[in-house]
């Protein structure tokens, strides 16, 4: 029922309005990160506790996880019927007409806001299972698609485990950014081929 209403609302949005909604949603997540982070960490500079610039981990661990996720996604696109991976065309509408720099920027905004909230704030205080579950639930459009929902849960747990292993949100931001930007560019290329 919620998914049907969401699908109807999304269908009635122009591509520009859909993109604006993506940015608004990410802005809300970023504000929530800051507010909840200050409350849970009891200080304004909570970010210092979850961020360490470690280029090796960002490239090898974050990039490695992103590569695994993208390869799994591409394999599933070959072996599964197209309807099993159909999100209602939302990702195509969002990414197919963006320039590559815009795809990179949007992917950074999404990865930064979502990872800061779900790994940096929620997982740090409430644990891997709650953070991963909440991450999957906010991707409501996948709830009625078992394969897509399973993928989102799997990706969320992999990002959460990566955060547990590194205790560094920059590594999960890197992985999330590489996943989203690569998939966005692939969607754009497919739409224009």
BATORNU-992880 format. One line per field, with one value per atom (N, C-alpha, C): residue in three letters; x, y, z. Coordinates in nm, 4 decimals. Atoms other than C-alpha are relative to their C-alpha. Layout:
BEGIN
rest: [ALA; ...]
c1: [X; ...]
c2: [Y; ...]
c3: [Z; ...]
This chain:
BEGIN
rest: [UNK; UNK; UNK; UNK; UNK; UNK; UNK; UNK; UNK; UNK; UNK; UNK; UNK; UNK; UNK; UNK; UNK; UNK; UNK; UNK; UNK; UNK; UNK; UNK; UNK; UNK; UNK; UNK; UNK; UNK; UNK; UNK; UNK; UNK; UNK; UNK; UNK; UNK; UNK; UNK; UNK; UNK; UNK; UNK; UNK; UNK; UNK; UNK; UNK; UNK; UNK; UNK; UNK; UNK; UNK; UNK; UNK; UNK; UNK; UNK; UNK; UNK; UNK; UNK; UNK; UNK; UNK; UNK; UNK; UNK; UNK; UNK; UNK; UNK; UNK; UNK; UNK; UNK; UNK; UNK; UNK; UNK; UNK; UNK; UNK; UNK; UNK; UNK; UNK; UNK; UNK; UNK; UNK; UNK; UNK; UNK; UNK; UNK; UNK; UNK; UNK; UNK; UNK; UNK; UNK; UNK; UNK; UNK; UNK; UNK; UNK; UNK; UNK; UNK; UNK; UNK; UNK; UNK; UNK; UNK; UNK; UNK; UNK; UNK; UNK; UNK; UNK; UNK; UNK; UNK; UNK; UNK; UNK; UNK; UNK; UNK; UNK; UNK; UNK; UNK; UNK; UNK; UNK; UNK; UNK; UNK; UNK; UNK; UNK; UNK; UNK; UNK; UNK; UNK; UNK; UNK; UNK; UNK; UNK; UNK; UNK; UNK; UNK; UNK; UNK; UNK; UNK; UNK; UNK; UNK; UNK; UNK; UNK; UNK; UNK; UNK; UNK; UNK; UNK; UNK; UNK; UNK; UNK; UNK; UNK; UNK; UNK; UNK; UNK; UNK; UNK; UNK; UNK; UNK; UNK; UNK; UNK; UNK; UNK; UNK; UNK; UNK; UNK; UNK; UNK; UNK; UNK; UNK; UNK; UNK; UNK; UNK; UNK; UNK; UNK; UNK; UNK; UNK; UNK; UNK; UNK; UNK; UNK; UNK; UNK; UNK; UNK; UNK; UNK; UNK; UNK; UNK; UNK; UNK; UNK; UNK; UNK; UNK; UNK; UNK; UNK; UNK; UNK; UNK; UNK; UNK; UNK; UNK; UNK; UNK; UNK; UNK; UNK; UNK; UNK; UNK; UNK; UNK; UNK; UNK; UNK; UNK; UNK; UNK; UNK; UNK; UNK; UNK; UNK; UNK; UNK; UNK; UNK; UNK; UNK; UNK; UNK; UNK; UNK; UNK; UNK; UNK; UNK; UNK; UNK; UNK; UNK; UNK; UNK; UNK; UNK; UNK; UNK; UNK; UNK; UNK; UNK; UNK; UNK; UNK; UNK; UNK; UNK; UNK; UNK; UNK; UNK; UNK; UNK; UNK; UNK; UNK; UNK; UNK; UNK; UNK; UNK; UNK; UNK; UNK; UNK; UNK; UNK; UNK; UNK; UNK; UNK; UNK; UNK; UNK; UNK; UNK; UNK; UNK; UNK; UNK; UNK; UNK; UNK; UNK; UNK; UNK; UNK; UNK; UNK; UNK; UNK; UNK; UNK; UNK; UNK; UNK; UNK; UNK; UNK; UNK; UNK; UNK; UNK; UNK; UNK; UNK; UNK; UNK; UNK; UNK; UNK; UNK; UNK; UNK; UNK; UNK; UNK; UNK; UNK; UNK; UNK; UNK; UNK; UNK; UNK; UNK; UNK; UNK; UNK; UNK; UNK; UNK; UNK; UNK; UNK; UNK; UNK; UNK; UNK; UNK; UNK; UNK; UNK; UNK; UNK; UNK; UNK; UNK; UNK; UNK; UNK; UNK; UNK; UNK; UNK; UNK; UNK; UNK; UNK; UNK; UNK; UNK; UNK; UNK; UNK; UNK; UNK; UNK; UNK; UNK; UNK; UNK; UNK; UNK; UNK; UNK; UNK; UNK; UNK; UNK; UNK; UNK; UNK; UNK; UNK; UNK; UNK; UNK; UNK; UNK; UNK; UNK; UNK; UNK; UNK; UNK; UNK; UNK; UNK; UNK; UNK; UNK; UNK; UNK; UNK; UNK; UNK; UNK; UNK; UNK; UNK; UNK; UNK; UNK; UNK; UNK; UNK; UNK; UNK; UNK; UNK; UNK; UNK; UNK; UNK; UNK; UNK; UNK; UNK; UNK; UNK; UNK; UNK; UNK; UNK; UNK; UNK; UNK; UNK; UNK; UNK; UNK; UNK; UNK; UNK; UNK; UNK; UNK; UNK; UNK; UNK; UNK; UNK; UNK; UNK; UNK; UNK; UNK; UNK; UNK; UNK; UNK; UNK; UNK; UNK; UNK; UNK; UNK; UNK; UNK; UNK; UNK; UNK; UNK; UNK; UNK; UNK; UNK; UNK; UNK; UNK; UNK; UNK; UNK; UNK; UNK; UNK; UNK; UNK; UNK; UNK; UNK; UNK; UNK; UNK; UNK; UNK; UNK; UNK; UNK; UNK; UNK; UNK; UNK; UNK; UNK; UNK; UNK; UNK; UNK; UNK; UNK; UNK; UNK; UNK; UNK; UNK; UNK; UNK; UNK; UNK; UNK; UNK]
c1: [0.0818; 0.0000; 0.0863; -0.0905; 0.2762; 0.0776; -0.0771; 0.4766; -0.0849; 0.0875; 0.1751; -0.0190; 0.0128; 0.1233; 0.1284; -0.1280; 0.4929; 0.0205; -0.0164; 0.4996; -0.0867; 0.0903; 0.2009; 0.0538; -0.0567; 0.3590; 0.1215; -0.1220; 0.6911; -0.0346; 0.0397; 0.5187; -0.0484; 0.0531; 0.3553; 0.1034; -0.1068; 0.6845; 0.0751; -0.0900; 0.8913; 0.1376; -0.1356; 1.2520; 0.0708; -0.0617; 1.3627; -0.0534; 0.0592; 1.1186; 0.0498; -0.0524; 1.2372; 0.1420; -0.1376; 1.5989; 0.0026; 0.0090; 1.5068; -0.0382; 0.0397; 1.3366; 0.1151; -0.1179; 1.6526; 0.0904; -0.0845; 1.8543; -0.0633; 0.0681; 1.5925; 0.0088; -0.0096; 1.5903; 0.1403; -0.1370; 1.9684; 0.0304; -0.0160; 1.9585; -0.0614; 0.0655; 1.7143; 0.0850; -0.0864; 1.9405; 0.1247; -0.1191; 2.2395; -0.0329; 0.0424; 2.0509; -0.0237; 0.0204; 1.9397; 0.1328; -0.1330; 2.3025; 0.0592; -0.0599; 2.4148; -0.0735; 0.0784; 2.1303; 0.0157; -0.0111; 2.1350; 0.1448; -0.1410; 2.5159; 0.0387; -0.0308; 2.5407; -0.0636; 0.0686; 2.2855; 0.0711; -0.0584; 2.4446; 0.1464; -0.1423; 2.8076; 0.0262; -0.0075; 2.7402; 0.1016; -0.0892; 2.9606; -0.0205; 0.0196; 2.9553; 0.0978; -0.1045; 3.2759; 0.0054; 0.0063; 3.1581; 0.0661; -0.0533; 3.2834; 0.1455; -0.1401; 3.6424; 0.0149; -0.0063; 3.5586; -0.0163; 0.0321; 3.4560; 0.0709; -0.0667; 3.6811; 0.1509; -0.1454; 4.0415; 0.0370; -0.0369; 4.1936; 0.1061; -0.0899; 4.3475; -0.0209; 0.0170; 4.3898; 0.0066; -0.0121; 4.4959; -0.1299; 0.1272; 4.1794; -0.1107; 0.1038; 3.9656; 0.0074; -0.0169; 4.1115; -0.0207; 0.0013; 4.1618; -0.1237; 0.1170; 3.8826; -0.1297; 0.1195; 3.6247; -0.0168; 0.0046; 3.7124; -0.0221; 0.0187; 3.7302; -0.1443; 0.1409; 3.3833; -0.0866; 0.0770; 3.2477; 0.0121; -0.0217; 3.4010; -0.0816; 0.0768; 3.2430; -0.1489; 0.1428; 2.8985; -0.0381; 0.0296; 2.9122; 0.0058; -0.0093; 3.0262; -0.1202; 0.1181; 2.7459; -0.1228; 0.1134; 2.4944; 0.0001; -0.0088; 2.6189; -0.0278; 0.0285; 2.6092; -0.1498; 0.1438; 2.2525; -0.0788; 0.0675; 2.1549; 0.0053; -0.0135; 2.2756; -0.0866; 0.0642; 2.1197; -0.1468; 0.1382; 1.7894; -0.0859; 0.0900; 1.4843; -0.0004; -0.0077; 1.4745; -0.0982; 0.1006; 1.1564; 0.0415; -0.0463; 1.3339; 0.0884; -0.0905; 1.5733; -0.0570; 0.0637; 1.3252; -0.0471; 0.0405; 1.2887; -0.1093; 0.1031; 1.0093; 0.0551; -0.0615; 1.2503; 0.0515; -0.0408; 1.3422; 0.1476; -0.1430; 1.7188; 0.0294; -0.0203; 1.6996; -0.0404; 0.0460; 1.4996; 0.0972; -0.0919; 1.7464; 0.1320; -0.1376; 2.0752; 0.0156; -0.0235; 2.0172; 0.0247; -0.0174; 2.0036; 0.0971; -0.0984; 2.2645; 0.1348; -0.1375; 2.6142; 0.0806; -0.0841; 2.8916; 0.0462; -0.0330; 3.0133; -0.1182; 0.1178; 2.6562; -0.0270; 0.0147; 2.6345; 0.0997; -0.1028; 2.9603; -0.0382; 0.0392; 2.8345; -0.1176; 0.1167; 2.4965; 0.0393; -0.0460; 2.6666; 0.0759; -0.0711; 2.8934; -0.0981; 0.0993; 2.5982; -0.0727; 0.0727; 2.4090; 0.0892; -0.0877; 2.7060; 0.0405; -0.0404; 2.8151; -0.1131; 0.1102; 2.4724; -0.0466; 0.0478; 2.3664; 0.1018; -0.1012; 2.6951; 0.0253; -0.0168; 2.7336; -0.1107; 0.1115; 2.3872; 0.0010; 0.0214; 2.3700; 0.1221; -0.1189; 2.7296; 0.0555; -0.0669; 2.8781; -0.0787; 0.0812; 2.5879; -0.0763; 0.0884; 2.3366; 0.0784; -0.0729; 2.5726; 0.0947; -0.0917; 2.8205; -0.0707; 0.0709; 2.5520; -0.1015; 0.1055; 2.2902; 0.0369; -0.0481; 2.4880; -0.0299; 0.0053; 2.5196; -0.1403; 0.1296; 2.1776; -0.1039; 0.0975; 1.9710; 0.0338; -0.0404; 2.1731; -0.0283; 0.0211; 2.1569; -0.1477; 0.1443; 1.7873; -0.0645; 0.0548; 1.7041; 0.0428; -0.0493; 1.9209; -0.0848; 0.0806; 1.7273; -0.1420; 0.1381; 1.3900; -0.0168; 0.0178; 1.4551; 0.0008; 0.0065; 1.4965; -0.1329; 0.1348; 1.1203; -0.0435; 0.0453; 1.0808; 0.0438; -0.0460; 1.2644; -0.0751; 0.0658; 1.0405; -0.0839; 0.0866; 0.8053; 0.0755; -0.0831; 1.0927; 0.1008; -0.0858; 1.2522; 0.1477; -0.1409; 1.5718; 0.0668; -0.0585; 1.6318; 0.0127; -0.0058; 1.5481; 0.1112; -0.1086; 1.7831; 0.1352; -0.1251; 2.0565; 0.0287; -0.0196; 2.0024; 0.0403; -0.0372; 2.0146; 0.1440; -0.1368; 2.3294; 0.1036; -0.0932; 2.4999; 0.0104; -0.0010; 2.3987; 0.0845; -0.0802; 2.5453; 0.1480; -0.1410; 2.8641; 0.0624; -0.0505; 2.9037; 0.0151; -0.0070; 2.8295; 0.1169; -0.1145; 3.0855; 0.1305; -0.1182; 3.3385; 0.0238; -0.0145; 3.2699; 0.0464; -0.0431; 3.3048; 0.1492; -0.1389; 3.6371; 0.0949; -0.0900; 3.7830; -0.0270; 0.0422; 3.5921; 0.0224; -0.0295; 3.6223; -0.1081; 0.1107; 3.3218; 0.0476; -0.0505; 3.5420; 0.0146; -0.0139; 3.5991; -0.1367; 0.1331; 3.2252; -0.0561; 0.0420; 3.1586; 0.0636; -0.0699; 3.4191; -0.0662; 0.0632; 3.2621; -0.1371; 0.1352; 2.9089; 0.0063; -0.0172; 3.0237; 0.0369; -0.0430; 3.1985; -0.1110; 0.1130; 2.8957; -0.1012; 0.1046; 2.6459; 0.0461; -0.0464; 2.8598; 0.0222; -0.0195; 2.9566; -0.1334; 0.1312; 2.5969; -0.0707; 0.0609; 2.4778; 0.0561; -0.0641; 2.7293; -0.0406; 0.0449; 2.6347; -0.1440; 0.1394; 2.2661; -0.0035; -0.0062; 2.3489; 0.0460; -0.0522; 2.5523; -0.1028; 0.1007; 2.2795; -0.1153; 0.1114; 2.0128; 0.0373; -0.0429; 2.2208; 0.0688; -0.0622; 2.3368; -0.1018]
c2: [-0.1191; 0.0000; 0.1258; -0.1150; 0.2476; 0.0076; 0.0022; 0.1373; 0.0480; -0.0430; 0.1877; 0.1510; -0.1454; 0.5414; 0.0682; -0.0595; 0.6148; -0.0078; 0.0157; 0.4777; 0.1002; -0.0957; 0.6960; 0.1427; -0.1339; 1.0077; 0.0197; -0.0095; 0.9381; 0.0111; -0.0031; 0.8770; 0.1391; -0.1320; 1.2197; 0.1121; -0.0995; 1.4000; 0.0101; -0.0143; 1.5454; -0.0511; 0.0458; 1.4249; 0.1022; -0.1065; 1.7614; -0.0031; 0.0063; 1.7353; -0.1234; 0.1214; 1.3805; 0.0233; -0.0299; 1.4983; 0.0951; -0.0929; 1.7864; -0.0759; 0.0805; 1.5344; -0.0846; 0.0753; 1.3243; 0.0904; -0.0937; 1.6280; 0.0403; -0.0353; 1.7281; -0.1125; 0.1159; 1.3770; -0.0099; 0.0088; 1.3776; 0.1142; -0.1121; 1.7214; -0.0306; 0.0389; 1.5895; -0.1020; 0.1002; 1.2896; 0.0644; -0.0689; 1.5210; 0.0800; -0.0743; 1.7433; -0.0964; 0.1014; 1.4323; -0.0511; 0.0454; 1.3149; 0.0965; -0.1016; 1.6401; 0.0100; -0.0138; 1.6688; -0.1230; 0.1230; 1.3049; -0.0218; 0.0139; 1.3016; 0.0845; -0.0887; 1.5992; -0.0532; 0.0545; 1.4394; -0.1259; 0.1273; 1.0931; 0.0102; -0.0119; 1.2021; 0.1065; -0.1054; 1.4920; 0.1079; -0.1082; 1.7285; 0.0315; -0.0459; 1.9265; -0.0683; 0.0539; 1.7732; -0.1520; 0.1462; 1.4097; -0.0647; 0.0560; 1.3597; -0.0455; 0.0375; 1.3437; -0.1447; 0.1358; 1.0104; -0.1083; 0.1010; 0.8371; 0.0221; -0.0334; 0.9920; -0.0048; 0.0011; 0.9120; -0.0107; 0.0039; 0.9904; -0.1075; 0.1112; 0.6592; -0.0401; 0.0185; 0.6563; -0.1472; 0.1424; 0.2910; -0.0743; 0.0645; 0.1726; 0.0484; -0.0554; 0.4055; -0.0642; 0.0556; 0.2735; -0.1507; 0.1455; -0.0950; -0.0624; 0.0589; -0.1698; 0.0580; -0.0626; 0.0828; -0.0325; 0.0315; 0.0342; -0.1476; 0.1449; -0.3424; -0.0408; 0.0308; -0.3612; 0.0513; -0.0554; -0.1333; -0.0891; 0.0870; -0.3560; -0.1292; 0.1226; -0.6664; 0.0247; -0.0310; -0.5004; 0.0231; -0.0291; -0.3707; -0.1281; 0.1262; -0.7107; -0.0908; 0.0798; -0.8888; 0.0557; -0.0632; -0.6380; -0.0308; 0.0268; -0.6854; -0.1466; 0.1427; -1.0639; -0.0270; 0.0194; -1.0495; 0.0543; -0.0551; -0.8336; -0.0963; 0.0981; -1.1124; -0.1231; 0.1279; -1.4097; 0.0107; -0.0138; -1.2694; 0.0707; -0.0745; -1.1541; 0.1486; -0.1443; -0.7752; 0.0500; -0.0473; -0.7377; -0.0227; 0.0263; -0.8798; 0.1139; -0.1086; -0.5828; 0.1380; -0.1257; -0.3138; 0.0765; -0.0853; -0.0319; 0.0979; -0.0893; 0.1252; 0.1098; -0.0978; 0.3176; 0.1243; -0.1199; 0.5628; 0.0295; -0.0244; 0.5163; 0.0469; -0.0435; 0.5493; 0.1458; -0.1389; 0.8718; 0.0952; -0.0883; 1.0117; 0.0142; -0.0038; 0.9198; 0.0151; 0.0080; 0.8837; 0.1342; -0.1295; 1.2548; 0.0929; -0.0819; 1.3811; -0.0092; 0.0057; 1.4727; -0.0868; 0.0820; 1.2554; 0.0796; -0.0751; 1.5372; 0.0114; -0.0079; 1.5710; -0.1347; 0.1328; 1.1938; -0.0161; 0.0093; 1.2118; 0.0847; -0.0880; 1.5065; -0.0584; 0.0584; 1.3461; -0.1247; 0.1213; 1.0173; 0.0352; -0.0428; 1.2028; 0.0477; -0.0505; 1.3824; -0.1168; 0.1160; 1.0533; -0.0819; 0.0846; 0.8546; 0.0704; -0.0743; 1.1279; 0.0052; -0.0167; 1.1919; -0.1343; 0.1291; 0.8263; -0.0701; 0.0673; 0.6910; 0.0721; -0.0740; 0.9699; -0.0373; 0.0334; 0.8948; -0.1476; 0.1410; 0.5170; -0.0689; 0.0621; 0.4156; 0.0862; -0.0862; 0.7160; 0.0271; -0.0344; 0.7963; -0.1216; 0.1068; 0.5112; -0.1269; 0.1240; 0.2140; 0.0160; -0.0232; 0.3686; -0.0164; 0.0035; 0.3886; -0.1125; 0.1013; 0.1280; -0.1335; 0.1261; -0.1376; -0.0241; 0.0372; -0.3000; -0.0373; 0.0506; -0.4693; 0.1106; -0.1090; -0.1628; 0.0968; -0.0936; 0.0642; -0.0578; 0.0627; -0.1826; -0.0168; 0.0134; -0.2466; 0.1331; -0.1333; 0.1242; 0.0479; -0.0368; 0.1823; -0.0676; 0.0736; -0.0859; 0.0544; -0.0476; 0.0484; 0.1350; -0.1299; 0.4020; -0.0145; 0.0273; 0.2487; -0.0714; 0.0566; 0.1871; -0.0525; 0.0446; 0.1501; -0.1432; 0.1362; -0.1839; -0.1035; 0.0923; -0.3347; -0.1061; 0.0950; -0.4997; -0.0826; 0.0734; -0.6331; -0.0834; 0.0822; -0.9282; 0.0004; 0.0034; -0.9379; 0.1339; -0.1319; -0.5627; 0.0264; -0.0217; -0.5529; -0.0832; 0.0859; -0.8452; 0.0622; -0.0666; -0.6612; 0.1195; -0.1174; -0.3426; -0.0424; 0.0494; -0.5377; -0.0516; 0.0524; -0.7186; 0.1101; -0.1124; -0.3968; 0.0745; -0.0703; -0.2309; -0.0743; 0.0779; -0.5152; 0.0013; -0.0051; -0.5155; 0.1349; -0.1319; -0.1405; 0.0072; 0.0007; -0.1900; -0.0807; 0.0826; -0.4687; 0.0726; -0.0792; -0.2504; 0.1086; -0.1023; 0.0259; -0.0625; 0.0685; -0.2221; -0.0321; 0.0404; -0.3371; 0.1202; -0.1160; 0.0097; 0.1081; -0.1071; 0.2285; 0.1371; -0.1214; 0.4929; 0.0223; -0.0261; 0.6439; 0.0436; -0.0378; 0.7753; -0.1214; 0.1222; 0.4175; -0.0421; 0.0382; 0.3444; 0.1059; -0.1045; 0.6807; -0.0269; 0.0300; 0.5879; -0.1171; 0.1169; 0.2455; 0.0368; -0.0383; 0.3886; 0.0922; -0.0917; 0.6694; -0.0764; 0.0754; 0.4267; -0.0902; 0.0831; 0.1949; 0.0869; -0.0829; 0.4728; 0.0680; -0.0712; 0.6662; -0.0970; 0.0989; 0.3530; -0.0453; 0.0439; 0.2328; 0.1128; -0.1131; 0.5821; 0.0197; -0.0140; 0.6036; -0.1145; 0.1139; 0.2536; 0.0190; -0.0278; 0.3526; 0.1040; -0.1053; 0.6665; -0.0587; 0.0599; 0.4677; -0.0924; 0.0908; 0.2058; 0.0784; -0.0806; 0.4747; 0.0666; -0.0723; 0.6410; -0.0914; 0.0905; 0.3272; -0.0553]
c3: [0.0000; 0.0000; 0.0000; -0.0027; 0.0921; -0.1307; 0.1235; -0.2101; -0.1172; 0.1083; -0.4406; 0.0011; -0.0096; -0.3101; -0.0415; 0.0363; -0.3437; -0.1501; 0.1448; -0.6989; -0.0754; 0.0650; -0.7919; 0.0121; -0.0207; -0.6405; -0.0899; 0.0805; -0.8127; -0.1481; 0.1410; -1.1461; -0.0410; 0.0304; -1.1248; 0.0122; -0.0107; -1.0548; -0.1325; 0.1143; -1.3348; 0.0421; -0.0332; -1.3559; 0.0880; -0.0806; -1.2136; 0.1436; -0.1340; -0.9214; 0.0752; -0.0617; -0.8551; 0.0520; -0.0409; -0.8428; 0.1198; -0.1133; -0.6109; 0.1271; -0.1157; -0.3806; 0.0528; -0.0440; -0.3728; 0.0835; -0.0746; -0.2659; 0.1336; -0.1247; -0.0058; 0.1023; -0.0888; 0.1399; 0.0597; -0.0495; 0.1667; 0.0971; -0.0930; 0.3301; 0.1351; -0.1255; 0.5887; 0.0746; -0.0646; 0.6568; 0.0599; -0.0514; 0.6983; 0.1259; -0.1197; 0.9439; 0.1156; -0.1042; 1.1356; 0.0543; -0.0437; 1.1455; 0.0998; -0.0874; 1.2999; 0.1328; -0.1227; 1.5505; 0.0889; -0.0789; 1.6613; 0.0443; -0.0354; 1.6538; 0.1192; -0.1131; 1.8887; 0.1274; -0.1184; 2.1240; 0.0501; -0.0424; 2.1276; 0.0389; -0.0308; 2.1287; 0.1058; -0.1021; 2.3715; -0.0320; 0.0391; 2.1744; -0.1478; 0.1365; 1.8523; -0.0950; 0.0887; 1.7133; 0.0036; -0.0048; 1.7273; -0.1208; 0.1241; 1.3724; 0.0167; -0.0231; 1.5028; 0.0472; -0.0543; 1.6677; -0.1065; 0.1005; 1.3439; -0.1332; 0.1261; 1.0796; 0.0186; 0.0065; 1.0031; -0.1474; 0.1408; 0.6671; -0.0192; 0.0263; 0.5673; -0.1457; 0.1434; 0.1898; -0.0409; 0.0328; 0.1800; 0.0266; -0.0320; 0.3570; -0.0927; 0.0872; 0.1468; -0.1386; 0.1351; -0.1799; -0.0003; 0.0069; -0.1008; 0.0642; -0.0650; 0.1463; -0.0563; 0.0563; 0.0270; -0.1473; 0.1426; -0.3379; -0.0261; 0.0148; -0.2962; 0.0221; -0.0248; -0.1443; -0.1151; 0.1117; -0.4184; -0.1238; 0.1158; -0.6860; 0.0132; -0.0240; -0.5310; -0.0230; 0.0126; -0.5111; -0.1459; 0.1411; -0.8700; -0.0828; 0.0741; -1.0018; 0.0279; -0.0344; -0.8137; -0.0717; 0.0663; -0.9504; -0.1497; 0.1436; -1.3068; -0.0309; 0.0172; -1.2693; 0.0119; -0.0176; -1.1406; -0.1183; 0.1168; -1.4377; -0.1185; 0.1078; -1.6658; 0.0267; -0.0290; -1.4849; 0.0425; -0.0458; -1.3520; -0.1042; 0.0882; -1.5450; 0.0392; -0.0213; -1.5828; 0.1066; -0.0955; -1.3733; 0.1459; -0.1369; -1.0653; 0.0525; -0.0384; -1.0657; -0.0330; 0.0389; -1.1718; 0.1232; -0.1118; -0.9189; -0.0411; 0.0499; -1.1190; -0.0888; 0.0887; -1.3362; 0.0691; -0.0743; -1.0604; -0.0219; 0.0194; -1.0859; -0.1423; 0.1388; -1.4643; -0.0167; 0.0104; -1.4322; 0.0680; -0.0727; -1.1814; -0.0745; 0.0503; -1.3491; -0.1512; 0.1450; -1.7229; -0.0676; 0.0655; -1.8044; 0.0718; -0.0701; -1.5574; -0.0707; 0.0488; -1.6673; 0.0965; -0.0884; -1.5266; 0.1227; -0.1225; -1.2956; 0.0968; -0.0869; -1.1664; 0.0674; -0.0602; -1.1115; 0.1149; -0.1047; -0.9129; 0.1210; -0.1100; -0.7070; 0.0775; -0.0658; -0.6352; 0.0791; -0.0690; -0.5442; 0.1270; -0.1208; -0.3019; 0.1068; -0.0958; -0.1381; 0.0667; -0.0526; -0.0994; 0.0930; -0.0819; 0.0308; 0.1285; -0.1195; 0.2721; 0.1020; -0.0953; 0.4261; 0.0568; -0.0482; 0.4466; 0.0884; -0.0821; 0.5799; 0.1318; -0.1251; 0.8342; 0.0976; -0.0889; 0.9718; 0.0408; -0.0320; 0.9470; 0.0593; -0.0581; 1.0164; 0.1137; -0.0968; 1.1952; 0.1260; -0.1172; 1.4254; 0.0519; -0.0487; 1.4437; 0.0334; -0.0282; 1.4143; 0.1173; -0.1120; 1.6548; 0.1345; -0.1281; 1.9237; 0.0145; -0.0099; 1.8376; -0.0635; 0.0527; 1.6529; -0.1463; 0.1412; 1.3143; -0.0461; 0.0448; 1.2999; -0.0108; 0.0044; 1.3831; -0.1129; 0.1055; 1.1526; -0.1384; 0.1307; 0.8630; -0.0304; 0.0188; 0.9145; -0.0354; 0.0298; 0.9209; -0.1382; 0.1334; 0.6133; -0.1070; 0.0986; 0.4257; -0.0053; -0.0044; 0.5390; -0.0685; 0.0676; 0.4127; -0.1514; 0.1436; 0.0688; -0.0283; -0.0013; 0.0799; -0.1366; 0.1328; -0.2957; -0.0311; 0.0223; -0.2708; 0.0846; -0.0930; -0.0009; -0.0708; 0.0710; -0.2511; -0.1040; 0.0962; -0.4641; 0.0787; -0.0855; -0.2783; -0.0387; 0.0414; -0.4863; 0.0329; -0.0263; -0.4630; 0.1498; -0.1439; -0.0929; 0.0635; -0.0495; -0.0262; -0.0331; 0.0381; -0.2183; 0.0898; -0.0852; -0.0165; 0.1408; -0.1330; 0.3101; -0.0017; 0.0105; 0.1958; -0.0093; 0.0135; 0.0895; 0.1319; -0.1276; 0.4145; 0.1041; -0.0953; 0.6204; -0.0377; 0.0409; 0.4121; 0.0374; -0.0397; 0.4676; 0.1518; -0.1460; 0.8367; 0.0524; -0.0406; 0.8694; -0.0314; 0.0351; 0.6885; 0.1033; -0.1043; 0.9415; 0.1313; -0.1221; 1.2298; -0.0066; 0.0191; 1.0879; 0.0045; 0.0107; 1.0183; 0.1027; -0.0911; 1.2671; -0.0641; 0.0762; 0.9954; -0.1050; 0.0909; 0.8191; -0.1388; 0.1326; 0.5359; -0.0918; 0.0802; 0.4213; -0.0538; 0.0478; 0.4042; -0.0955; 0.0944; 0.2374; -0.1361; 0.1251; -0.0243; -0.0721; 0.0610; -0.0844; -0.0560; 0.0411; -0.1014; -0.1223; 0.1128; -0.3345; -0.1276; 0.1179; -0.5703; -0.0537; 0.0438; -0.5777; -0.0746; 0.0602; -0.6483; -0.1283; 0.1198; -0.8961; -0.1165; 0.1059; -1.0907; -0.0567; 0.0468; -1.1051; -0.0750; 0.0686; -1.2013; -0.1395; 0.1321; -1.4864; -0.0916; 0.0815; -1.6049; -0.0467; 0.0382; -1.6033; -0.1109; 0.1034; -1.8027; -0.1335; 0.1236; -2.0569; -0.0647; 0.0541; -2.0948; -0.0644; 0.0524; -2.1493; -0.1326; 0.1205; -2.4230; -0.1013; 0.0977; -2.6047; -0.0969]
